[in-house]
Each structure stands twice: as C-alpha cells, then as structure tokens.
Amino acid sequence: MLTLIRNVRLYDPLPLGRRDILVCGERIAAVAPDLRVEAPDLEVLDAGGAVAVPGLLDQHVHIIGGGGENGLLSRIEPLPVAECVAAGITTVVGLLGTDSVTRGVPALVAYTKAMNEAGLTAFCLTGAYAFPSPTITGSVEKDIVYIQEVIGVKIAISDHRSSYITMDEILRLASQARVGGLVSNKAGITHFHVGREKKGLQDLIRIAETTDFPISHLKPTHVGNRKEDAFRFAALGGSIDFTAGRDPEETASQVAAALEAVPAERITVSSDANGSLPVWDENRKLVGIRKAEISALPETLRALVGKKKLPLERVLPLFTSNVAEGLKLFPRKGCLRRGADADLALLDSSLKPQAVFARGKRLL
C-alpha cells in the first residue's frame, strides 16, 4: 500500500522544512518537497503543515506491569498498546522490575510478541532486579542469541531491593550480554536500574576507568538520582538515561541541566511506564504506591520546548535518534528518511500527536 503524506514540517530529527513523505508498506520510500506520485490505490493525506517527527522510542517500559511491593493486589496491569500510540511512541523496550517471581521473562517475551502483532515495534530485556538474572534458556547470552525480541539484560544497582551485585559480577554479566549481542547482531546492552543508595554509579565508573570493556554496552537509567555520577560517566563516553515517569517538568529541568554539562548525543529519556512509583517515609517504610504513565515521555519533550524554551531540534534526538543508536536500531528507527521504518507522529502546534503511523500503518 502507498500513502503520500503531504505538507509537513519535517524534523528528521533535525529540521528540514516543508516536505512530503511517501510510505510504501512498512518503510519510507521517499522524502522530498512536492512529491509527484501516480499509482493505483494511492492514499493521499494532507497534513496541513503539521510537524512530522520520528515515532518516539521508549527503552524502559514495564509492559506486563510493575508493582507488587505492597502485596499481590498492588501489581499493575499490562500496558495497553493504545496508550503508547496516543503518546506518539512507536518503539518500546519491555522489562521486569522488583518482582521476578510472579512475573517472569517468558510472560514478558509473550507480551512483547503481542505488541508487535498489534503494530508497534517491541523488544525486551531478559533479567530483572535480581542476580543471578532470571532467563528463559538458563543463560543471558543464549536468551539474546536465540530469542528474537531479547536485545539485552536488566539488573538493579545501588538499590535496597537489589542483589548488591559486585563490580566483578557486573563485568561478567555485561560480557555475557555483549557477546550475545555480537553473535546475534543485536545491541547486547546491560540496562541498569540505578537506585538512590550512596554507591551510585561508582562501579560503572570504575569499569570505564580501569578496564577495556566498551562503555557503550553499559546503560544506566534513573540517573536523576545520582546526577554528579551520571555526568562523570557521560564524560567518560557513556550514555545516561533520565526518567520521565514521576514528574515530567522536574525531569525536563534535569535534562536541561545535563545538556549544559555533557554532550547531547549521550543523553536519552525514557518513561518507566507502568512501573510502580513507591513512596517511602524517612524510615524506608512503604507508605504509598502509584503507577508511572507512558504519557510522561511526550510531556517531558513538551516541557523542554515549552517551559525550558529549548529548540525542538535540540531535544528531539534524546527521544528518537539517540535512543535508536544506543539500541543498535538506527537508521531503521529514530529518523524520517528513505529506507527507515515508517514510524512517525504528526504533531499540532502544542506538540501533541494528531496522527501516528507505526511500520506504515496509521494507528491514531
């Protein structure tokens, strides 16, 4: 099927001005001003000057639900695909959280497959907070090699709910993920939930400073908890990921400060969507719990542009191309150019999605 989207203001994610976009099947066939196309069954859509951006990539999503830290009734339900679409998100990476007992990697992979069937592009991470990492095959490396959707592993550090993994154990785990990625031509990343404990990112910094392990395979998230460590890690060449789920405007402030401290290409933002947001008192007692919303991701983007007055082209890569490159998906994902997947959102003047295409199919 051919679809011609006329009259957009295109961000690739850099601004390219007025363009038309020709979609053929799941891919972008052409991007140019005033495209002339004659073909049977051609669908023509006039975007009326809407802003066209790549579909957002969210690399930290509890797609089968998080929670469970206040009893089994506190578990959160699976994430509806419609919520991703409404947020302009076309690629997600699912993962587990604290609970890897009642929620496991097999269920995670199954729902990842379901999200792909629904039209999104979905991947997932084996592992969870716990170490040794829960897997399907019994091996992190084998999960990545043999299971199409699995592109890396997750682990928790500097968190009172973690397994207090040592630096040597981190290296061994990350090496398994990297080799699995090399064999299967995937990202092979180790994705770190970073808690609020004093140790912060010190183990990752020591690995970067004292070993030859490629820093590109170490991906810490929730770095707003440990900003000084995060800036040091980025200065060593690492990528740092901020979390939008708790407070988009606060996250926008953290990201704006990071843009002044480290190269923009080393910063990404994710939502932590559908995960639990526990509230602790001064004695570390759980006193409340709520759900992180996936809408926080585009809300953070809008806050960066609207509240922080940053140009869209400066911050859009943090939600698109930077993420795609870190996941070894660029230029298939994260940009709007010939040959890329037809993942795009048409935004109104307030940068809210009015239409969303995922792999060439209009979902919103």
Beta strands, then each sheet from edge to edge (+ up, - down):
strand 1: 2-11
strand 2: 15-24
strand 3: 27-32
strand 4: 43-46
strand 5: 51-54
strand 6: 56-61
strand 7: 89-94
strand 8: 121-127
strand 9: 150-157
strand 10: 189-194
strand 11: 218-221
strand 12: 240-243
strand 13: 267-270
strand 14: 276-280
strand 15: 286-291
strand 16: 344-347
strand 17: 353-358
strand 18: 361-362
sheet 1: 3+ 2- 1+ 4+
sheet 2: 3+ 2- 1+ 5+ 16- 17+ 18-
sheet 3: 6+ 7+ 8+ 9+ 10+ 11+
sheet 4: 12+ 13+
sheet 5: 14+ 15-
end
